[in-house]
Amino acid sequence: MARTVWKSTVGKKTVMAVSGLIMLLYLVAHMIGNLKIFFGVGEFNHYAHWLRTVGEPFMHYEWTLWLIRVVLVVAVIAHGVSAYQLSRRDIRARPSKYVHRKPRASYATRTMRWGGIILALFIVWHILDLTTGTVHPGGFETGKPYQNVVDTFSTWYGNTVYVVAMLAVGLHIRHGFWSAAQTLGVGSRTRDRALKTTANALALLLTAGFLAVPVGVMTGVVS
């Protein structure tokens, strides 16, 4: 049954929608956590430590965090695989490109594919930068997330990578949220405007929220 659903176009779109919403919920929570950096070193470092102790003593140290990571990895892979397969299926169905004087799709729609690739590369870079410290500028200090964030956004390339990725996030959410609503049967003619407004608001809120951190470091508000 599950195999049959996965092979269908509707099944793949549903997987994309559900995995996308899981990642969206994570992004909202992650943005709120990031903004704690404006409350100072102690507050931000305490929050980072709390993430590793969530669920104790029932859950062992970092178990909840690793559970969240596993769910996110599964969601990212499912989202990427279903997007790729749907794209290939669409290409096979329409082997010749249509020629239009004006593009019918919105900018966000036309850049979903490249936006996904940019975000996939960013996730790898972000982990190597602020989780493992492999590509972190200067010296990565375990247990000092505040200083590590400041170090990253004190470099031109750290800011450039992050800004480009967050703009891609905004475009992805702007189209993806509305598309997911249609796939899951939430959309309708009467709700269409409200859904698009919500998608735009979420995209703007998340983009601004994530960009606030590097801007804060660049302007000296966070140092």
C-alpha positions in Angstrom: 0.0 0.0 0.0 2.7 2.5 1.0 4.8 1.5 -2.0 1.8 2.2 -4.3 1.1 5.6 -2.7 4.8 6.6 -3.0 4.9 5.7 -6.7 1.9 7.9 -7.5 2.3 11.6 -8.3 -0.2 12.5 -5.5 1.7 10.4 -3.0 5.0 12.2 -3.8 3.4 15.6 -3.6 1.9 14.6 -0.2 5.3 13.5 1.0 6.7 16.9 -0.2 4.0 18.8 1.6 4.2 17.0 4.9 8.0 17.0 5.0 8.0 20.7 4.0 5.6 21.5 6.9 7.9 19.6 9.4 10.8 21.7 8.2 8.8 24.9 8.4 7.9 24.2 12.0 11.6 23.6 12.8 12.5 26.9 11.0 10.0 28.9 13.2 11.4 27.3 16.4 15.0 27.8 15.2 14.5 31.4 14.3 13.0 32.2 17.8 16.0 30.5 19.4 18.4 32.4 17.3 16.9 35.7 18.3 17.8 35.0 21.9 21.3 36.1 20.9 20.0 39.7 21.4 19.5 39.0 25.1 23.2 38.5 25.7 25.9 35.8 26.0 24.4 34.2 29.1 20.9 33.9 27.7 22.0 32.5 24.3 24.5 30.0 25.7 21.9 28.8 28.3 19.5 28.2 25.5 22.0 26.2 23.5 22.7 24.1 26.6 19.0 23.6 27.3 18.6 22.1 23.8 20.9 19.3 24.9 19.0 18.6 28.2 15.4 18.7 26.9 13.5 15.7 28.3 15.8 14.9 31.2 15.8 12.8 33.2 13.4 10.7 31.1 15.6 11.3 28.0 19.3 11.0 28.3 21.6 14.0 27.6 21.2 15.1 23.9 18.8 12.2 23.1 15.9 14.6 22.3 18.2 16.8 20.2 19.3 13.8 18.2 15.7 12.6 17.8 14.9 16.0 16.3 17.9 15.8 14.0 16.9 12.3 12.8 13.4 13.5 12.0 14.8 16.6 10.2 17.2 14.4 8.1 14.4 12.1 7.1 12.2 15.1 6.2 15.0 16.7 4.1 15.8 13.5 2.3 12.1 12.7 1.6 11.5 16.3 0.4 14.5 16.3 -1.9 13.9 12.8 -3.3 10.2 13.5 -4.0 11.0 16.9 -5.5 13.6 15.4 -7.8 11.4 12.5 -8.9 8.4 14.8 -9.6 10.7 17.1 -11.6 11.9 14.1 -13.7 8.4 12.9 -14.2 7.3 16.3 -15.3 10.2 16.5 -17.8 9.3 13.1 -19.3 5.7 14.2 -19.6 6.7 17.3 -21.5 9.8 16.6 -23.5 9.7 19.8 -25.5 9.8 23.2 -23.8 7.0 25.5 -24.3 7.8 28.9 -25.6 6.1 31.9 -24.0 6.8 35.6 -24.4 6.2 36.1 -20.7 6.9 33.6 -18.0 3.6 32.4 -16.5 5.0 31.2 -13.2 6.1 33.5 -10.4 9.7 34.2 -9.7 9.5 31.9 -6.6 8.0 29.1 -8.6 10.7 29.3 -11.3 13.5 29.3 -8.7 12.2 26.5 -6.5 14.6 24.0 -8.0 17.7 26.2 -7.6 16.5 27.4 -4.3 16.4 23.8 -3.0 19.9 23.1 -4.2 21.2 26.3 -2.5 19.5 25.3 0.7 20.8 21.8 0.6 24.4 23.1 0.2 23.8 25.7 2.9 22.7 23.0 5.4 26.0 21.1 4.8 28.0 24.4 5.3 25.9 25.4 8.3 26.6 22.1 10.1 30.3 22.2 9.3 30.5 25.8 10.5 28.5 25.9 13.7 28.0 22.3 14.7 31.2 20.5 14.0 33.4 23.6 13.6 35.2 22.1 10.5 35.0 25.2 8.4 34.5 27.7 11.2 36.6 30.9 10.9 39.2 31.3 13.6 39.0 28.8 16.4 35.7 27.0 17.1 35.0 26.8 20.8 32.8 24.0 22.1 30.3 25.2 24.6 30.5 28.8 23.4 27.8 29.1 20.7 27.5 32.9 21.2 31.1 33.6 20.3 31.0 31.0 17.4 28.0 32.9 15.9 29.8 36.2 16.2 32.9 34.8 14.6 31.0 33.5 11.6 29.2 36.7 11.0 32.3 38.8 11.4 33.5 37.5 8.0 32.3 38.7 4.6 31.8 35.2 3.3 29.9 33.9 6.3 27.5 36.8 5.9 27.2 36.3 2.1 26.5 32.6 2.3 23.9 33.1 5.1 22.1 36.1 3.4 21.8 34.2 0.0 20.5 31.1 1.8 17.9 33.0 3.8 16.6 34.8 0.7 16.3 31.3 -0.8 14.4 30.2 2.3 12.0 33.1 1.9 11.2 32.3 -1.7 10.9 28.6 -1.0 8.4 29.1 1.8 6.4 31.7 -0.2 5.6 29.2 -2.9 6.0 26.0 -0.9 3.5 26.8 1.9 0.7 27.6 -0.6 1.5 24.6 -2.7 1.5 22.3 0.4 -1.9 23.7 1.3 -3.3 22.8 -2.1 -1.8 19.3 -2.0 -3.3 18.6 1.5 -6.7 19.8 0.4 -6.7 22.9 2.6 -6.8 25.3 -0.4 -10.0 26.6 -2.0 -11.1 29.6 -4.0 -12.4 31.3 -0.8 -9.2 30.5 1.1 -6.7 31.2 -1.7 -6.1 34.9 -0.8 -5.7 34.1 2.9 -3.3 31.3 2.2 -1.2 33.4 -0.1 -1.1 36.2 2.5 -0.1 33.8 5.2 2.6 32.4 2.9 4.0 35.9 2.2 3.9 36.8 5.9 5.7 33.6 6.9 8.3 34.1 4.2 8.9 37.7 5.2 8.9 37.0 9.0 11.4 34.1 8.8 13.7 35.9 6.3 13.8 39.0 8.5 14.1 37.0 11.7 17.1 34.9 10.4 18.8 37.9 8.8 18.5 39.9 12.0 21.4 37.9 13.6 24.1 38.7 11.0 22.9 42.3 10.7 23.1 42.5 14.5 26.7 41.3 14.4 27.7 43.6 11.4 26.2 46.7 13.1 27.8 45.9 16.5 24.5 45.3 18.3 25.7 41.8 18.9 29.4 41.5 19.7 
